[in-house]
Amino acid sequence: MISLPNIQLPIMTDSDLQQLKQAFVNDMIESMDMDTLISYAFDSMMKDYADMNEEEFREEIIYYQCGDEQYYNDLVEQAVG
C-alpha cells in the first residue's frame, strides 16, 4: 500500500462517499480501452454467477430474456451440445 501524507480531511457522509466511489469508477472506466472493459465486465459477471446452482442460473437467464425459456434451451444446446 502507498504511504500518503497525513492530511486531515472532513469526514464524509454516506452520500459523499457514494459520490466519490461513482467518480472514481467513472474515471477508471474512461481510462480503459474496449478490450479491457469487455474483459473486466466478463470477469465481474462470471464472479456474480459463480455461486449459482443450475436452477438459479436457469432462472437468471430466463428472467434476463423476459421469460423466454426457448432462449435458455437454445443456449444449453449451443454451450454443451
C-alpha positions in Angstrom: 0.0 0.0 0.0 1.2 3.5 -0.8 2.0 5.7 2.2 0.2 9.0 1.9 0.8 12.2 3.9 -1.5 12.6 6.9 -3.9 15.2 5.7 -7.0 16.0 7.8 -10.0 15.7 5.5 -13.5 16.2 6.6 -15.5 13.1 7.5 -17.7 12.1 4.5 -21.3 11.4 4.7 -22.6 8.1 3.2 -23.8 10.2 0.3 -20.4 11.9 -0.2 -18.6 8.5 -0.1 -21.1 7.1 -2.7 -20.4 10.1 -5.0 -16.6 9.7 -4.6 -16.9 6.0 -5.5 -19.0 6.9 -8.6 -16.5 9.5 -9.7 -13.6 7.0 -9.2 -15.4 4.2 -11.1 -16.2 6.7 -13.9 -12.6 7.7 -14.2 -11.5 4.1 -14.2 -13.9 3.2 -17.0 -13.0 6.3 -19.0 -9.3 5.2 -18.9 -10.0 1.6 -20.1 -9.8 0.6 -23.8 -12.6 -1.6 -25.1 -10.8 -4.9 -24.7 -10.0 -4.2 -21.1 -13.6 -3.0 -20.4 -15.0 -6.2 -22.0 -12.6 -8.4 -20.1 -13.5 -6.6 -16.8 -17.2 -7.0 -17.5 -16.8 -10.7 -18.3 -14.8 -11.4 -15.2 -17.2 -9.4 -13.0 -20.3 -11.2 -14.4 -18.6 -14.6 -14.0 -18.0 -13.8 -10.3 -21.7 -12.8 -9.9 -22.8 -16.2 -11.3 -20.1 -18.4 -9.7 -22.1 -19.4 -6.7 -25.4 -20.0 -8.5 -26.6 -23.6 -8.9 -28.1 -24.8 -12.2 -31.7 -23.9 -11.3 -30.7 -20.4 -10.0 -28.7 -19.8 -13.2 -31.6 -21.1 -15.4 -34.0 -18.7 -13.7 -31.5 -15.8 -14.1 -31.2 -16.5 -17.8 -34.9 -16.8 -18.4 -35.6 -13.6 -16.3 -32.9 -11.7 -18.3 -34.6 -12.8 -21.5 -38.1 -11.7 -20.3 -39.4 -15.2 -19.7 -38.1 -16.7 -22.9 -37.5 -20.4 -21.9 -36.6 -21.3 -25.6 -33.6 -19.0 -25.4 -32.4 -21.0 -22.4 -32.9 -24.3 -24.2 -31.1 -23.0 -27.3 -28.2 -21.7 -25.2 -27.9 -25.0 -23.4 -27.8 -26.8 -26.7 -25.2 -24.3 -28.1 -23.0 -24.4 -25.0 -23.0 -28.1 -24.0 -24.4 -29.8 -27.1 
